Amino acid sequence: MRAVTSWNVAAFVAALALSTSAAWTPHEQAAPAATETHAAEPAAPWTDHAGVTLPRAHYVRIASASLVTDHLLLELCEPERIAAFTHYSADERARGYRFHGKPTIHDTKNVEAILALHPDLLFVSSIGDPRPVARLREAGLPVYDLGEMRGLSTFVPNIREVAAIVGAPERGERLVQSFVASMKAVAADIPRAMRKRGMFLSAYGGHFFGGATGTSYHDVLAFGGLMDAASSYRDWPDFSSEQILAMDPEVIVTEDEMRPRICEHAGLGGLRACSTLGGIVELDRELTVDPGLGMLEAAQRVRRAVYGDGAATGAP
Amino acid sequence: MRAALVYGVLLVALVGLVLASLLVGAGDLHDLGLRSTLLTLRASRLGAALLVGAALAVAGLVIQGLFRNPLADTSVLGTSAGATLGGSAAVLGLELLFAGRGPRGISPDAVLPVGCLLGALVALAIILVLLQRAGDLLSIILTGFLLSSLFLSLGSLVTSLAQERWELGRAVVSFTLGGLSATGPLHLALAAPLVIAGIGAAWFWAKPLDLLLSGDEEAASLGVNVAEVRRYCVLWIAVLTAGAVSLGGNLAFVGLLVPHALRPLLGVEHRRLVPVTALAGAVFVAACDLLARSLPARGEIPLGVLTGLLGAPAFLVILARLQKGAPHG
């Protein structure tokens, strides 16, 4: 009896100890050695948003697994140095043609498919599961994590980072200046007192989803000339009908085909946005989900739909 | 003779699966620069599939013997749900608390399996504490059911919190659907001790489990300490479940289907069933994983979905056969 207990407990403790000791293996933060370093470049490596270093090198087969870098690479990098884009961008109705002719990445989980592209650098924006990136790094592929996509506050630093890594910092700086200036110009002519209260809302399966402070949705509203009615919320909240009624925005910015889902939902027909002409602004989903350069066009469309044309709106 | 045939078939299937698993994938093995990397990735994935399958199948066998119920499953004790909750919470916590960098001393890569292990251990601790007070089967089943419900509710909360961030929500949902696509040697090292110890312990407890099949009183009269058998079998079922979930997520039907398929062929003696169940479970999950990455689909089909799709009809067929063979009246 005692022997049985001892045997089982000892086996359990040993298995647990072996298992947890594997987890406590020191985490290697350094990225794999890079190829063909520029002699003119300083040796100090870049550090990504996950704390992993990336060697300074002239990368010639750059793959993008991030919506943000898909569009940035087109702006900042020679086409022949781009190895792949995400399928999200390639599948876009309006802008997908810009990504044609290049392989696409469907899922970062498919490590083999990414390696088969032979990239020498992969850009990702913070993905929840760290395992695929760990496998890619183990396989010798340098991966640069751009961190979260939270609108202008993260996009502007991301532009500078990508530009520096692809060896075009001046081009990056020009893009930052023109993009920020263009965003500010969208509704610069609309006085603060005249601005309407608006919010972003989408509806799926009877549930309402917002995009509040700290997201690209909020930036699109703010630069498009609206006061964010959901500014007291953060991130991407779920809203109940009551919360939406309490905010009762004058304008709801949403995705294509969402108007009936919102305004015909029990209790929401009385919203000011639903009973006002132009109160519901429907944008292409491809624009609303773009936390990068697409924010400019989205802000311009919001401004145009709510206030009509006015400000000069030049694309970068 | 029959056992030798079953072993023969399973070993041939295993060899075929090992070869196919190493040869099939998105990458090209003719690419000399990538060959060793691809083989390492595929070998890790194959190892994970074998460990997960063996663990779940043996855990299912033990739990069915313990409860004398052929429909009992690892989910009965709440450890599957506990491990799944732990894994989901780890994915969420990694992003919210550690900004993707992982706590000091632990690789972010290992956070998810460690979370699964902790979740399963919490469930196990609760079960064992309650077993000290009331060790009867009904109490265990009720406790397990309540724990499962509690952990599933908390898991839903974690999923809803994760949904506030697009990629994080995808990661949590993807983990709960099960899969082995991003498994590496570290994960194997983390899960292997648990699975190997669990299978060894299942074999060790085989004789008392056989005696328990004839009822508690009968077993006690033959010298079996029923409470002790229960306590330790529950412990090892939880350990096996933790190892399996930490590698592949919560895969349906493996623990239910595999022992069922083998009993008509090999009888109910646990010492005979444990090794062959481990082998058959390993073969089943490795085959499902091979199918998951071979089927033409835009992304990879979640392994948990495949085991469910294949397991449910197969289980119904086995059940129909058993009912056909059962005496009426």
Interface residues (C-beta under 8 A of the other chain):
Chain A: M1 V4 T5 W7 N8 A11 F12 A14 A15 L16 L18 S19 T20 A22 A23 W24 T25 P26 H27 E28 H49 A50 G51 H87 H106 D107 K109 N110 V111 E112 A113 L115 A116 H118 S125 S126 I127 G128 D129 P130 R131 P132 A134 R135 E138 A139 G140 D145 G147 E148 D235 W236 P237 D238
Chain B: G25 A26 G27 D28 D31 G33 L34 T37 L38 T40 L41 R42 V91 L92 L94 E95 A99 G100 R101 G102 G105 I106 S107 P108 D109 A110 V111 L112 P113 V114 L117 S160 A162 Q163 E164 R165 W166 E167 L168 G169 R170 A171 V172 S174 F175 G179 S181 A182 T183 G184 L186 H187 A189 L190 A191 A192 P193 L194 I196 A197 G198 G200 A201 F204 N225 E228 Y232 L235 W236 V239 G243 R298 G299 E300
